[in-house]
Every structure is written in structure tokens, then in C-alpha cells.
């Protein structure tokens, strides 16, 4: 006998406010985490311009 519940597939719908997330993100913490995770450090220095654009967009 085959248990049909073993083949059940769960489906989820996630609703997220992306703009609200980026409005409230801790940028200093994010930069520190990137510096820890990226071995060569290039990403954080290259992202400085992008971060400035994001900050300008917030205001």
C-alpha cells in the first residue's frame, strides 16, 4: 500500500514589501556582513557608488 501523504507537495505564497524592506535595512550592518563574506573586498568597494545611489533615492 502506498501512503499518498508522502507525495503531498506544499505550496506557499509569500507577500513582501520590497520597498519597505530597503527603506528600513541597516546599511552599516549590511556593509559589515559583505566585508566578512567577500574574500577580496572588491564587492564592497565597488558597491559604494550603488549605496550612495540608494541613499539618494531614499531622500
DADAKA-V887112 format. One record per residue. N is the residue number from 0. RES is the residue in three letters. SS is DSSP state (H for helix, E for strand, C for the rest). PSI is psi as a letter, one per 40 degrees, with the letter a starting at -180 (999 if undefined). Layout:
# DADAKA-V887112
N|RES|SS|PSI, N|RES|SS|PSI
This chain:
# DADAKA-V887112
0|UNK|C|h, 1|UNK|C|h, 2|UNK|C|h, 3|UNK|H|d, 4|UNK|H|e, 5|UNK|H|e, 6|UNK|H|e, 7|UNK|C|h, 8|UNK|C|h, 9|UNK|C|i, 10|UNK|C|h, 11|UNK|C|i, 12|UNK|C|h, 13|UNK|C|h, 14|UNK|C|h, 15|UNK|C|i, 16|UNK|C|g, 17|UNK|H|d, 18|UNK|H|d, 19|UNK|H|d, 20|UNK|H|d, 21|UNK|H|d, 22|UNK|H|d, 23|UNK|H|e, 24|UNK|C|i, 25|UNK|C|h, 26|UNK|H|d, 27|UNK|H|d, 28|UNK|H|d, 29|UNK|H|d, 30|UNK|H|d, 31|UNK|H|d, 32|UNK|H|d, 33|UNK|H|d, 34|UNK|H|d, 35|UNK|H|d, 36|UNK|H|d, 37|UNK|C|h, 38|UNK|C|d, 39|UNK|C|e, 40|UNK|C|e, 41|UNK|H|d, 42|UNK|H|d, 43|UNK|H|d, 44|UNK|H|d, 45|UNK|H|d, 46|UNK|H|e, 47|UNK|H|d, 48|UNK|H|d, 49|UNK|H|d, 50|UNK|H|d, 51|UNK|H|d, 52|UNK|H|d, 53|UNK|H|d, 54|UNK|H|d, 55|UNK|H|d, 56|UNK|H|d, 57|UNK|H|d, 58|UNK|C|999
